[in-house]
Amino acid sequence: MVQAGDYAANTHCLKAIAALGIENAHSGRAIVQQMKAMPTDDPLFGKGTVRADGRVLHPMYLFQVKSPSESRYDWDYYKVLRTIGGDEAFRPLADGHCPIVHT
């Protein structure tokens, strides 16, 4: 999961650099601003947003392991019990006390 998160973050960063254009991507601050301005869209984490404090909000899933009789094909191990929206799954911005965010 950590490796997938690192991959998603780096992919989003590279998309931000491409959106800025390489000649305008000389500033880390500009890249971060672009990352926050762009929605995320990752095959593993789904669609999301980068909040002012840098936290990525994306759907979270509650899975249950299927019984052998429920599995229909190889690697069919889980069923989704609930999808939790990013705004519910992560701590609210105001509760984070991030020093770079003035709420």
MOPAC internal coordinates of N, CA, C and O (Angstrom, degrees):
PM7 1SCF
backbone

  N    0.0000 0     0.00 0     0.00 0    0    0    0
  C    1.4213 1     0.00 0     0.00 0    1    0    0
  C    1.5323 1   110.86 1     0.00 0    2    1    0
  O    1.2310 1   120.21 1   139.83 1    3    2    1
  N    1.3137 1   117.20 1   -40.17 1    3    2    1
  C    1.4595 1   120.66 1   178.89 1    5    3    2
  C    1.5246 1   109.84 1   -63.94 1    6    5    3
  O    1.2310 1   120.57 1   137.10 1    7    6    5
  N    1.3212 1   116.52 1   -42.90 1    7    6    5
  C    1.4648 1   119.72 1   179.44 1    9    7    6
  C    1.5246 1   110.81 1   -63.61 1   10    9    7
  O    1.2310 1   120.40 1   141.27 1   11   10    9
  N    1.3199 1   116.83 1   -38.73 1   11   10    9
  C    1.4676 1   120.20 1   178.41 1   13   11   10
  C    1.5264 1   110.10 1   -65.42 1   14   13   11
  O    1.2310 1   120.04 1   139.53 1   15   14   13
  N    1.3250 1   117.52 1   -40.47 1   15   14   13
  C    1.4608 1   121.16 1   177.03 1   17   15   14
  C    1.5126 1   112.24 1   -63.63 1   18   17   15
  O    1.2310 1   120.56 1   137.57 1   19   18   17
  N    1.3317 1   116.53 1   -42.43 1   19   18   17
  C    1.4677 1   120.06 1   176.98 1   21   19   18
  C    1.5315 1   110.84 1   -62.56 1   22   21   19
  O    1.2310 1   120.76 1   137.84 1   23   22   21
  N    1.3125 1   116.15 1   -42.16 1   23   22   21
  C    1.4641 1   120.31 1   178.74 1   25   23   22
  C    1.5290 1   110.47 1   -62.12 1   26   25   23
  O    1.2310 1   120.53 1   134.00 1   27   26   25
  N    1.3440 1   116.59 1   -46.00 1   27   26   25
  C    1.4625 1   121.09 1  -179.57 1   29   27   26
  C    1.5281 1   110.99 1   -62.35 1   30   29   27
  O    1.2310 1   120.32 1   137.51 1   31   30   29
  N    1.3305 1   117.00 1   -42.49 1   31   30   29
  C    1.4675 1   120.96 1  -179.42 1   33   31   30
  C    1.5233 1   111.23 1   -64.78 1   34   33   31
  O    1.2310 1   120.38 1   135.35 1   35   34   33
  N    1.3088 1   116.87 1   -44.65 1   35   34   33
  C    1.4671 1   120.09 1   179.92 1   37   35   34
  C    1.5210 1   111.91 1   -67.57 1   38   37   35
  O    1.2310 1   120.35 1   142.63 1   39   38   37
  N    1.3147 1   116.94 1   -37.37 1   39   38   37
  C    1.4597 1   120.53 1   176.86 1   41   39   38
  C    1.5237 1   110.26 1   -63.77 1   42   41   39
  O    1.2310 1   120.21 1   137.71 1   43   42   41
  N    1.3311 1   117.20 1   -42.29 1   43   42   41
  C    1.4674 1   120.42 1   178.57 1   45   43   42
  C    1.5283 1   110.65 1   -65.08 1   46   45   43
  O    1.2310 1   120.36 1   141.20 1   47   46   45
  N    1.3200 1   116.92 1   -38.80 1   47   46   45
  C    1.4654 1   121.39 1   177.31 1   49   47   46
  C    1.5320 1   110.54 1   -62.03 1   50   49   47
  O    1.2310 1   120.37 1   135.49 1   51   50   49
  N    1.3125 1   116.90 1   -44.51 1   51   50   49
  C    1.4667 1   120.12 1   179.25 1   53   51   50
  C    1.5318 1   111.60 1   -65.77 1   54   53   51
  O    1.2310 1   120.31 1   145.05 1   55   54   53
  N    1.3309 1   117.02 1   -34.95 1   55   54   53
  C    1.4635 1   120.13 1   175.75 1   57   55   54
  C    1.5327 1   110.25 1   -65.83 1   58   57   55
  O    1.2310 1   120.34 1   142.04 1   59   58   57
  N    1.3325 1   116.95 1   -37.96 1   59   58   57
  C    1.4649 1   120.89 1   177.70 1   61   59   58
  C    1.5240 1   110.81 1   -64.82 1   62   61   59
  O    1.2310 1   120.43 1   138.01 1   63   62   61
  N    1.3209 1   116.78 1   -41.99 1   63   62   61
  C    1.4690 1   121.12 1   177.70 1   65   63   62
  C    1.5254 1   110.12 1   -62.70 1   66   65   63
  O    1.2310 1   120.37 1   137.28 1   67   66   65
  N    1.3192 1   116.90 1   -42.72 1   67   66   65
  C    1.4709 1   120.32 1   178.41 1   69   67   66
  C    1.5228 1   110.79 1   -63.86 1   70   69   67
  O    1.2310 1   120.32 1   141.36 1   71   70   69
  N    1.3335 1   116.99 1   -38.64 1   71   70   69
  C    1.4694 1   120.27 1   179.72 1   73   71   70
  C    1.5213 1   111.48 1   -67.77 1   74   73   71
  O    1.2310 1   120.54 1   143.97 1   75   74   73
  N    1.3299 1   116.58 1   -36.03 1   75   74   73
  C    1.4627 1   120.49 1   178.42 1   77   75   74
  C    1.5182 1   111.80 1   -72.55 1   78   77   75
  O    1.2310 1   121.12 1   148.96 1   79   78   77
  N    1.3023 1   115.47 1   -31.04 1   79   78   77
  C    1.4618 1   120.65 1  -171.45 1   81   79   78
  C    1.5208 1   107.68 1    90.34 1   82   81   79
  O    1.2310 1   120.12 1   -44.09 1   83   82   81
  N    1.2697 1   117.38 1   135.91 1   83   82   81
  C    1.4693 1   122.14 1  -173.34 1   85   83   82
  C    1.5230 1   112.04 1   -57.09 1   86   85   83
  O    1.2310 1   120.06 1   147.47 1   87   86   85
  N    1.3371 1   117.49 1   -32.53 1   87   86   85
  C    1.4660 1   119.81 1  -179.60 1   89   87   86
  C    1.5349 1   112.13 1   -70.45 1   90   89   87
  O    1.2310 1   119.63 1   158.63 1   91   90   89
  N    1.3319 1   118.31 1   -21.37 1   91   90   89
  C    1.4655 1   122.16 1   179.76 1   93   91   90
  C    1.5215 1   113.01 1  -103.44 1   94   93   91
  O    1.2310 1   120.37 1  -178.70 1   95   94   93
  N    1.3213 1   116.90 1     1.30 1   95   94   93
  C    1.4631 1   121.12 1  -175.09 1   97   95   94
  C    1.5241 1   111.69 1   -98.80 1   98   97   95
  O    1.2310 1   119.83 1  -149.02 1   99   98   97
  N    1.3042 1   117.94 1    30.98 1   99   98   97
  C    1.4609 1   121.44 1  -178.74 1  101   99   98
  C    1.5320 1   112.35 1   -84.06 1  102  101   99
  O    1.2310 1   120.13 1   168.19 1  103  102  101
  N    1.3138 1   117.36 1   -11.81 1  103  102  101
  C    1.4566 1   121.90 1  -176.93 1  105  103  102
  C    1.5245 1   110.46 1  -111.18 1  106  105  103
  O    1.2310 1   121.00 1   -54.65 1  107  106  105
  N    1.3132 1   115.69 1   125.35 1  107  106  105
  C    1.4630 1   119.85 1   175.93 1  109  107  106
  C    1.5191 1   111.50 1   -59.74 1  110  109  107
  O    1.2310 1   120.75 1   143.17 1  111  110  109
  N    1.3389 1   116.17 1   -36.83 1  111  110  109
  C    1.4608 1   120.97 1   178.89 1  113  111  110
  C    1.5318 1   110.75 1   -62.31 1  114  113  111
  O    1.2310 1   120.35 1   137.89 1  115  114  113
  N    1.3242 1   116.93 1   -42.11 1  115  114  113
  C    1.4671 1   120.95 1   178.92 1  117  115  114
  C    1.5281 1   110.94 1   -64.83 1  118  117  115
  O    1.2310 1   120.91 1   141.07 1  119  118  117
  N    1.3222 1   115.86 1   -38.93 1  119  118  117
  C    1.4692 1   119.78 1   179.62 1  121  119  118
  C    1.5226 1   110.00 1   -65.27 1  122  121  119
  O    1.2310 1   120.06 1   134.93 1  123  122  121
  N    1.3300 1   117.50 1   -45.07 1  123  122  121
  C    1.4704 1   121.03 1   179.35 1  125  123  122
  C    1.5242 1   110.34 1   -63.24 1  126  125  123
  O    1.2310 1   119.77 1   137.78 1  127  126  125
  N    1.3210 1   118.04 1   -42.22 1  127  126  125
  C    1.4663 1   120.51 1   177.03 1  129  127  126
  C    1.5253 1   111.11 1   -59.74 1  130  129  127
  O    1.2310 1   120.59 1   139.18 1  131  130  129
  N    1.3276 1   116.49 1   -40.82 1  131  130  129
  C    1.4642 1   120.09 1   178.12 1  133  131  130
  C    1.5223 1   111.11 1   -66.90 1  134  133  131
  O    1.2310 1   120.27 1   140.54 1  135  134  133
  N    1.3214 1   117.09 1   -39.46 1  135  134  133
  C    1.4658 1   120.50 1   177.94 1  137  135  134
  C    1.5300 1   110.64 1   -61.38 1  138  137  135
  O    1.2310 1   120.32 1   140.88 1  139  138  137
  N    1.3250 1   117.00 1   -39.12 1  139  138  137
  C    1.4672 1   120.75 1   179.23 1  141  139  138
  C    1.5235 1   111.55 1   -71.82 1  142  141  139
  O    1.2310 1   120.36 1   151.11 1  143  142  141
  N    1.3148 1   116.91 1   -28.89 1  143  142  141
  C    1.4622 1   121.26 1  -179.00 1  145  143  142
  C    1.5269 1   112.56 1   -78.20 1  146  145  143
  O    1.2310 1   120.39 1   155.33 1  147  146  145
  N    1.3289 1   116.85 1   -24.67 1  147  146  145
  C    1.4662 1   121.86 1  -176.55 1  149  147  146
  C    1.5230 1   110.82 1   -95.88 1  150  149  147
  O    1.2310 1   119.78 1   -38.85 1  151  150  149
  N    1.3273 1   118.02 1   141.15 1  151  150  149
  C    1.4625 1   118.80 1   172.08 1  153  151  150
  C    1.5267 1   109.95 1   -71.34 1  154  153  151
  O    1.2310 1   120.56 1   -28.52 1  155  154  153
  N    1.3034 1   116.53 1   151.48 1  155  154  153
  C    1.4624 1   120.49 1   173.68 1  157  155  154
  C    1.5262 1   108.03 1   -89.83 1  158  157  155
  O    1.2310 1   120.70 1   -27.14 1  159  158  157
  N    1.3049 1   116.26 1   152.86 1  159  158  157
  C    1.4589 1   121.26 1   175.85 1  161  159  158
  C    1.5169 1   106.80 1  -153.56 1  162  161  159
  O    1.2310 1   121.42 1   -78.06 1  163  162  161
  N    1.3092 1   114.89 1   101.94 1  163  162  161
  C    1.4511 1   121.15 1  -172.67 1  165  163  162
  C    1.5242 1   109.33 1  -124.91 1  166  165  163
  O    1.2310 1   119.82 1   -40.63 1  167  166  165
  N    1.3344 1   117.95 1   139.37 1  167  166  165
  C    1.4687 1   119.38 1  -179.27 1  169  167  166
  C    1.5273 1   113.81 1   -62.50 1  170  169  167
  O    1.2310 1   119.70 1   153.40 1  171  170  169
  N    1.3207 1   118.17 1   -26.60 1  171  170  169
  C    1.4619 1   120.36 1  -179.44 1  173  171  170
  C    1.5206 1   113.24 1   -92.39 1  174  173  171
  O    1.2310 1   120.11 1   142.11 1  175  174  173
  N    1.3209 1   117.39 1   -37.89 1  175  174  173
  C    1.4593 1   121.10 1  -174.07 1  177  175  174
  C    1.5205 1   112.75 1  -103.71 1  178  177  175
  O    1.2310 1   119.36 1   170.15 1  179  178  177
  N    1.3087 1   118.83 1    -9.85 1  179  178  177
  C    1.4520 1   121.84 1   178.43 1  181  179  178
  C    1.5137 1   112.57 1    81.03 1  182  181  179
  O    1.2310 1   121.47 1    15.44 1  183  182  181
  N    1.3154 1   114.80 1  -164.56 1  183  182  181
  C    1.4565 1   121.37 1  -179.47 1  185  183  182
  C    1.5219 1   109.31 1   -81.55 1  186  185  183
  O    1.2310 1   120.90 1   -35.80 1  187  186  185
  N    1.3218 1   115.88 1   144.20 1  187  186  185
  C    1.4514 1   119.68 1  -179.89 1  189  187  186
  C    1.5063 1   111.75 1  -162.72 1  190  189  187
  O    1.2310 1   121.57 1     9.09 1  191  190  189
  N    1.3180 1   114.60 1  -170.91 1  191  190  189
  C    1.4581 1   121.83 1   178.99 1  193  191  190
  C    1.5236 1   108.86 1  -138.52 1  194  193  191
  O    1.2310 1   121.25 1   -23.68 1  195  194  193
  N    1.3221 1   115.21 1   156.32 1  195  194  193
  C    1.4607 1   121.32 1   173.78 1  197  195  194
  C    1.5233 1   106.22 1  -101.73 1  198  197  195
  O    1.2310 1   121.26 1   -61.08 1  199  198  197
  N    1.3103 1   115.20 1   118.92 1  199  198  197
  C    1.4614 1   121.43 1  -176.97 1  201  199  198
  C    1.5266 1   110.51 1   -78.22 1  202  201  199
  O    1.2310 1   120.20 1   -11.99 1  203  202  201
  N    1.3247 1   117.23 1   168.01 1  203  202  201
  C    1.4699 1   122.88 1  -177.94 1  205  203  202
  C    1.5306 1   112.58 1   -55.93 1  206  205  203
  O    1.2310 1   120.24 1   147.77 1  207  206  205
  N    1.3410 1   117.14 1   -32.23 1  207  206  205
  C    1.4677 1   120.53 1  -179.85 1  209  207  206
  C    1.5232 1   112.97 1   -86.20 1  210  209  207
  O    1.2310 1   120.54 1  -177.78 1  211  210  209
  N    1.3371 1   116.58 1     2.22 1  211  210  209
  C    1.4618 1   120.87 1   177.91 1  213  211  210
  C    1.5168 1   114.57 1    94.29 1  214  213  211
  O    1.2310 1   119.54 1   171.70 1  215  214  213
  N    1.3135 1   118.48 1    -8.30 1  215  214  213
  C    1.4657 1   120.77 1   178.91 1  217  215  214
  C    1.5234 1   109.78 1   -73.16 1  218  217  215
  O    1.2310 1   120.50 1   -45.03 1  219  218  217
  N    1.3152 1   116.65 1   134.97 1  219  218  217
  C    1.4552 1   121.37 1   176.51 1  221  219  218
  C    1.5225 1   108.20 1   -90.65 1  222  221  219
  O    1.2310 1   121.00 1   -54.54 1  223  222  221
  N    1.3107 1   115.68 1   125.46 1  223  222  221
  C    1.4628 1   121.43 1   176.79 1  225  223  222
  C    1.5188 1   107.94 1   -99.23 1  226  225  223
  O    1.2310 1   120.90 1   -55.62 1  227  226  225
  N    1.3126 1   115.88 1   124.38 1  227  226  225
  C    1.4609 1   121.89 1   179.35 1  229  227  226
  C    1.5133 1   108.11 1  -149.79 1  230  229  227
  O    1.2310 1   119.68 1   -16.79 1  231  230  229
  N    1.3156 1   118.21 1   163.21 1  231  230  229
  C    1.4540 1   120.01 1   179.51 1  233  231  230
  C    1.5412 1   111.46 1   -62.83 1  234  233  231
  O    1.2310 1   121.33 1   -32.29 1  235  234  233
  N    1.3055 1   115.06 1   147.71 1  235  234  233
  C    1.4688 1   121.92 1   173.08 1  237  235  234
  C    1.5277 1   106.43 1  -118.72 1  238  237  235
  O    1.2310 1   120.74 1   -24.85 1  239  238  237
  N    1.3144 1   116.18 1   155.15 1  239  238  237
  C    1.4567 1   120.12 1  -173.79 1  241  239  238
  C    1.5200 1   110.78 1  -128.51 1  242  241  239
  O    1.2310 1   121.20 1   -39.52 1  243  242  241
  N    1.3219 1   115.32 1   140.48 1  243  242  241
  C    1.4569 1   121.87 1   172.54 1  245  243  242
  C    1.5241 1   106.46 1  -103.66 1  246  245  243
  O    1.2310 1   120.89 1   -61.58 1  247  246  245
  N    1.3383 1   115.91 1   118.42 1  247  246  245
  C    1.4623 1   121.74 1  -177.72 1  249  247  246
  C    1.5196 1   110.83 1  -109.76 1  250  249  247
  O    1.2310 1   121.40 1   -24.07 1  251  250  249
  N    1.3090 1   114.92 1   155.93 1  251  250  249
  C    1.4571 1   121.87 1   171.01 1  253  251  250
  C    1.5234 1   107.35 1  -126.99 1  254  253  251
  O    1.2310 1   120.56 1   -39.43 1  255  254  253
  N    1.3207 1   116.54 1   140.57 1  255  254  253
  C    1.4583 1   120.96 1   177.58 1  257  255  254
  C    1.5299 1   108.40 1   -71.76 1  258  257  255
  O    1.2310 1   120.90 1   -49.44 1  259  258  257
  N    1.3126 1   115.89 1   130.56 1  259  258  257
  C    1.4628 1   120.94 1   179.65 1  261  259  258
  C    1.5263 1   110.34 1   -74.81 1  262  261  259
  O    1.2310 1   121.33 1   -28.89 1  263  262  261
  N    1.2993 1   115.06 1   151.11 1  263  262  261
  C    1.4553 1   119.32 1   170.81 1  265  263  262
  C    1.5274 1   107.81 1   -73.69 1  266  265  263
  O    1.2310 1   119.49 1   -20.90 1  267  266  265
  N    1.3251 1   118.57 1   159.10 1  267  266  265
  C    1.4686 1   119.25 1   179.05 1  269  267  266
  C    1.5343 1   113.47 1   -56.21 1  270  269  267
  O    1.2310 1   120.27 1   146.60 1  271  270  269
  N    1.3279 1   117.10 1   -33.40 1  271  270  269
  C    1.4672 1   119.47 1  -179.83 1  273  271  270
  C    1.5346 1   112.24 1   -72.06 1  274  273  271
  O    1.2310 1   119.96 1   157.99 1  275  274  273
  N    1.3240 1   117.68 1   -22.01 1  275  274  273
  C    1.4649 1   121.07 1   178.81 1  277  275  274
  C    1.5302 1   112.63 1   -82.15 1  278  277  275
  O    1.2310 1   120.17 1   155.77 1  279  278  277
  N    1.3147 1   117.27 1   -24.23 1  279  278  277
  C    1.4662 1   121.11 1  -178.62 1  281  279  278
  C    1.5187 1   110.00 1   -71.40 1  282  281  279
  O    1.2310 1   120.89 1   -46.36 1  283  282  281
  N    1.3293 1   115.91 1   133.64 1  283  282  281
  C    1.4624 1   120.83 1  -175.84 1  285  283  282
  C    1.5195 1   113.55 1  -107.20 1  286  285  283
  O    1.2310 1   119.78 1   161.60 1  287  286  285
  N    1.3517 1   118.02 1   -18.40 1  287  286  285
  C    1.4593 1   121.69 1  -176.52 1  289  287  286
  C    1.5259 1   108.09 1  -156.63 1  290  289  287
  O    1.2310 1   120.33 1    -8.57 1  291  290  289
  N    1.3292 1   116.97 1   171.43 1  291  290  289
  C    1.4579 1   121.37 1   179.17 1  293  291  290
  C    1.5234 1   110.07 1   -56.04 1  294  293  291
  O    1.2310 1   120.37 1   -40.15 1  295  294  293
  N    1.2974 1   116.90 1   139.85 1  295  294  293
  C    1.4669 1   125.45 1   177.23 1  297  295  294
  C    1.5359 1   113.20 1    68.74 1  298  297  295
  O    1.2310 1   119.95 1  -167.04 1  299  298  297
  N    1.3040 1   117.71 1    12.96 1  299  298  297
  C    1.4680 1   122.09 1   177.72 1  301  299  298
  C    1.5286 1   108.17 1   -90.16 1  302  301  299
  O    1.2310 1   121.09 1  -101.47 1  303  302  301
  N    1.3332 1   115.52 1    78.53 1  303  302  301
  C    1.4635 1   120.94 1  -171.31 1  305  303  302
  C    1.5197 1   114.60 1  -106.66 1  306  305  303
  O    1.2310 1   119.58 1   158.16 1  307  306  305
  N    1.3170 1   118.42 1   -21.84 1  307  306  305
  C    1.4674 1   120.51 1  -170.16 1  309  307  306
  C    1.5131 1   111.77 1  -125.62 1  310  309  307
  O    1.2310 1   121.40 1   -29.25 1  311  310  309
  N    1.3342 1   114.93 1   150.75 1  311  310  309
  C    1.4522 1   120.27 1   169.68 1  313  311  310
  C    1.5294 1   107.78 1  -125.46 1  314  313  311
  O    1.2310 1   121.18 1   -36.70 1  315  314  313
  N    1.3180 1   115.35 1   143.30 1  315  314  313
  C    1.4524 1   121.52 1  -179.06 1  317  315  314
  C    1.5233 1   108.19 1   -80.21 1  318  317  315
  O    1.2310 1   120.94 1   -57.93 1  319  318  317
  N    1.3330 1   115.80 1   122.07 1  319  318  317
  C    1.4544 1   120.34 1   176.28 1  321  319  318
  C    1.5250 1   111.65 1   -90.97 1  322  321  319
  O    1.2310 1   121.28 1   145.31 1  323  322  321
  N    1.3290 1   115.16 1   -34.69 1  323  322  321
  C    1.4660 1   118.82 1  -177.68 1  325  323  322
  C    1.5234 1   109.91 1  -157.65 1  326  325  323
  O    1.2310 1   120.96 1   -38.10 1  327  326  325
  N    1.3133 1   115.77 1   141.90 1  327  326  325
  C    1.4596 1   122.54 1   170.95 1  329  327  326
  C    1.5204 1   107.26 1  -106.43 1  330  329  327
  O    1.2310 1   120.85 1   -52.56 1  331  330  329
  N    1.3190 1   115.97 1   127.44 1  331  330  329
  C    1.4608 1   122.05 1  -177.71 1  333  331  330
  C    1.5204 1   107.83 1  -110.25 1  334  333  331
  O    1.2310 1   120.07 1   -58.13 1  335  334  333
  N    1.3069 1   117.48 1   121.87 1  335  334  333
  C    1.4615 1   121.72 1  -179.32 1  337  335  334
  C    1.5192 1   111.57 1   -63.96 1  338  337  335
  O    1.2310 1   120.65 1   -27.97 1  339  338  337
  N    1.3189 1   116.36 1   152.03 1  339  338  337
  C    1.4562 1   121.46 1  -178.06 1  341  339  338
  C    1.5103 1   113.70 1   -58.30 1  342  341  339
  O    1.2310 1   120.30 1   145.07 1  343  342  341
  N    1.3378 1   117.03 1   -34.93 1  343  342  341
  C    1.4586 1   119.36 1  -179.76 1  345  343  342
  C    1.5231 1   112.10 1   -68.17 1  346  345  343
  O    1.2310 1   119.84 1   155.89 1  347  346  345
  N    1.3164 1   117.91 1   -24.11 1  347  346  345
  C    1.4611 1   122.13 1   177.46 1  349  347  346
  C    1.5360 1   111.84 1   -93.98 1  350  349  347
  O    1.2310 1   120.28 1   150.18 1  351  350  349
  N    1.3185 1   117.06 1   -29.82 1  351  350  349
  C    1.4666 1   121.28 1  -173.28 1  353  351  350
  C    1.5253 1   113.35 1   -77.59 1  354  353  351
  O    1.2310 1   120.07 1   156.08 1  355  354  353
  N    1.3351 1   117.48 1   -23.92 1  355  354  353
  C    1.4562 1   120.72 1  -175.04 1  357  355  354
  C    1.5186 1   111.36 1  -116.62 1  358  357  355
  O    1.2310 1   120.92 1   -26.78 1  359  358  357
  N    1.3056 1   115.84 1   153.22 1  359  358  357
  C    1.4565 1   122.39 1   179.95 1  361  359  358
  C    1.5294 1   110.03 1   -56.63 1  362  361  359
  O    1.2310 1   120.04 1   -41.87 1  363  362  361
  N    1.3301 1   117.53 1   138.13 1  363  362  361
  C    1.4674 1   119.89 1   177.99 1  365  363  362
  C    1.5276 1   111.67 1   -61.19 1  366  365  363
  O    1.2310 1   120.73 1   -30.94 1  367  366  365
  N    1.3104 1   116.21 1   149.06 1  367  366  365
  C    1.4590 1   122.27 1  -178.99 1  369  367  366
  C    1.5234 1   111.63 1   -54.79 1  370  369  367
  O    1.2310 1   120.05 1   136.32 1  371  370  369
  N    1.3054 1   117.51 1   -43.68 1  371  370  369
  C    1.4661 1   121.66 1  -177.23 1  373  371  370
  C    1.5318 1   112.24 1   -64.97 1  374  373  371
  O    1.2310 1   119.54 1   154.98 1  375  374  373
  N    1.3236 1   118.48 1   -25.02 1  375  374  373
  C    1.4637 1   121.68 1  -178.97 1  377  375  374
  C    1.5181 1   113.41 1   -87.56 1  378  377  375
  O    1.2310 1   120.35 1   174.33 1  379  378  377
  N    1.3292 1   116.93 1    -5.67 1  379  378  377
  C    1.4540 1   120.18 1  -176.29 1  381  379  378
  C    1.5164 1   114.92 1   -82.95 1  382  381  379
  O    1.2310 1   120.35 1   157.04 1  383  382  381
  N    1.3158 1   116.94 1   -22.96 1  383  382  381
  C    1.4837 1   122.73 1  -179.87 1  385  383  382
  C    1.5195 1   111.68 1    55.13 1  386  385  383
  O    1.2310 1   120.80 1  -141.87 1  387  386  385
  N    1.3266 1   116.07 1    38.13 1  387  386  385
  C    1.4644 1   120.53 1   178.48 1  389  387  386
  C    1.5333 1   108.79 1   -71.10 1  390  389  387
  O    1.2310 1   119.59 1   -53.00 1  391  390  389
  N    1.3278 1   118.38 1   127.00 1  391  390  389
  C    1.4634 1   119.85 1  -176.56 1  393  391  390
  C    1.5363 1   114.43 1   -67.90 1  394  393  391
  O    1.2310 1   119.74 1   161.92 1  395  394  393
  N    1.3316 1   118.10 1   -18.08 1  395  394  393
  C    1.4673 1   118.64 1   179.80 1  397  395  394
  C    1.5130 1   112.26 1   -88.32 1  398  397  395
  O    1.2310 1   120.26 1   174.03 1  399  398  397
  N    1.3373 1   117.12 1    -5.97 1  399  398  397
  C    1.4534 1   121.73 1  -178.81 1  401  399  398
  C    1.5307 1   108.16 1  -114.64 1  402  401  399
  O    1.2310 1   121.06 1   -54.18 1  403  402  401
  N    1.3046 1   115.58 1   125.82 1  403  402  401
  C    1.4615 1   120.32 1   177.75 1  405  403  402
  C    1.5144 1   107.92 1  -107.55 1  406  405  403
  O    1.2310 1   120.80 1   -75.67 1  407  406  405
  N    1.3439 1   116.07 1   104.33 1  407  406  405
  C    1.4763 1   119.72 1  -178.41 1  409  407  406
  C    1.4949 1   110.82 1  -100.94 1  410  409  407
  O    1.2310 1   120.10 1   180.00 1  411  410  409

